[in-house]
Amino acid sequence: MQPNSSRGRGALHSGLLTGLSTVVVSGTAAAVAVVLSRKFGHGVETDGFFAAYGVYLAVVLVTSVVRVVALPRFVRAAASGRLGAEVAVWLTALLAPLVVVFAVAVAWPHGVASAITSEPGARPYAAQVLPWLVGSAAAQVLGGVVASALAALDDYGTAAFGFAAGSAAGLVTTVLLLDHGVVSLGWGIAVNGALSLGLPLAGLLRKRALARPDEAPWARLVELAEGVTLPVALQALFVVGNRLASGIEPGDISTFSYAYLIASFLVSLTASSLALVSTVPFAREGSSPDRSARHVVAVSWLSLAPIAGAAGVFAVAGSSVAGRVLGAKYGGATGAELGRLVVYLAPWTVASVALTVAYPLLFVRGRARWLPAVAVAAVLVHVPVELAGRAAFGLAGLAAGMAVTTALVLGTLLVALGALERTATGLLTAAVVCGGAAALLFGVPAAFAGPIAAGVAGVVLYAVAIAVWRPSGLRSAWAYVRSLQ
């Protein structure tokens, strides 16, 4: 491979392009959630869909991990002229387990549905969409391998376009076929998966970068397991919470799922995109415990500042916003509960932001071999934590349990990076400053105005205050991220 004389500019351009694709994918997922709510309301159909969607999210997480783990091998393979064979080895390694997972979803959907939801009325709907969702997730995992191969050839745009186009086409398919019932969402997500694999694969074939495998695939599965277990376990935390929410009241699983999707969407728009832009230049400059701590704190500051404002809107106008966006069934008490849950998930959001930024640094510093043990421990700890939280506080307790387990995982990663104390101090400061400012500047209008007016006033006051005040931590964060480029 030839050296790139404009590497810094290329890294920034590629990161921004990939980040934009992430924004499109996340925004389209949010639009699908709105369509689901407005068409099917709040009940067993939505509960069934979200139960199956939790499985989809757990499988599709492998996509992002593949891009982190496989890329170093692909870069070395491209330099030695065997990229096509290396890509084939990875595709072969992943195909066997993905076929097994898909076969189970197709042959035994009702059994899987019974395992993921305790609500009898929701199970038929979960079983109906499960094969489509799992098939799409499997295709997107293979698309992640192809995207990494394209990245090794300095082509980020093809995969970014494929993922974004797949999401948009999936949304259009769902809207056009919506009268067929909740299964139309499964069809749309299946179209998404097909394009997310097909378009990047077509680009790879045009570059003649696919050949026969020249090594046994099993070693690659072991390597991938080191990286994939933790993200899958973190998604399993939501699956556990979702499963327990189904045992409270009908419709609660949908409320909990929407709150989680909103919080996850905020994390994706901020921390995920910023991590894509900043991790590569961070790795190029070399890592150390101090640099790791500074990196996590800086990106967290830049993420939490807008997230706090969004959480403030849901805190004071959750019912009104939910009713207008998701439909009449999410107004009133249900919408108010949804808004409160977004706020209750704020500690989880803070921990998830930092975790999203810290996770890739483990691979930069070669500290990923013990991740499977952390993943198993996280799930084992999470089950009793969530049971206790549900018994004590219902849905709010499930949100608190998510935060507790995620914070424990974050702490473990920071210990491995040697950055626990400094990162914890900086992260707590960012959360208190941004959260405190949002609480004050949204709370005051809420005491004198209606929900929508309070939400609008709060956004204006918060934005002006942050722009004028410019907390020192936020200024330092911006200067640090700019210095990376």
C-alpha angles and dihedrals in degrees: 000000000000119000116253112236092199096046096141093051091044092051092051093046093047093046093049091047092051090044091053089052089052090052091051092048093048093044092051091050089053090050090052089052090053091049090049093051098045094047102038103023122203117323147068096331094055091040090055093048094049092048089057092040090061089061090048091052092050092054098040091054087076087072095070092041092053089055090054098042103037100043097079090053092047092051091052091044092051090052091052095044098249102100093122092055092046092051089051091051091055094045090050092048093052098040096071098055092040091053090051093050092047092047091054091050091050099041099037109025095140092051091051090046091054089052096051100043133033093198108102094203092055097050098080091053092047090050091048096057100031099088092049093048095046092046090052092048091052091051091050091052090055088046088057090058091051091047091054091051090052090049089055085059091050091253111130098147098071094057093041090053092045094052093045094045091048092053093048094047090048091054092049091049091051093050093048094049098036094117089068090072136248091325087074088075088056090051091050093050089048090056087050091055094047093053094040087060101030101052097048090042090054089052092050092050091050087057090050089235100140125086141148118301113259100190138046111272101218096086089058091056090054090050092048091048090062090058103033101049096074098049090046090049091050089053088047087060088065092044089055092047091047091050092052092045088060089065097059111061132335109272095022092106088059093048092049091046094051091049090050092047091051092050092044090049090056091050091048095049092051118020098028094050094043091048090054090053098043109035097073096051089043090056092046092057094050130252137253135161091264094048090046091053093046091048095051093045094047096050090043091054091052090048100044095050095069094032091059090054092050091048089051090058091054092045095058102024105024095124094047095044093046092047093051096043104033099031140261094299089065094054124092118020095353092052091046090052090049091052092049091049091055087055092044087054091056094099089050089049092053092050092045092052092054092042092052090055097041098048099073090048089068089066092045090055097037095243101127104100095093096049094103090060091050091049094052092045091050094056093044091051094043098060097062091038091056093043090054092046093050092048091051105037110003114220091357088056091053089053090050091049090054089054095048096052094041091050090051090052091047091051091052092052092048091051089054089051091047089236105105103115099043094042093047091052094048094044093049090049092051092048094048095045097045095037094044093049091049093048092052099041095045095037097057096055090043089061093058107026142045122271099266094043090046091050093051093044091047093052091050094046093045094048092048092046093051092045094049099036097041098187113231092242091055092048091050091048093053092047091050096051091047090051090057090067 
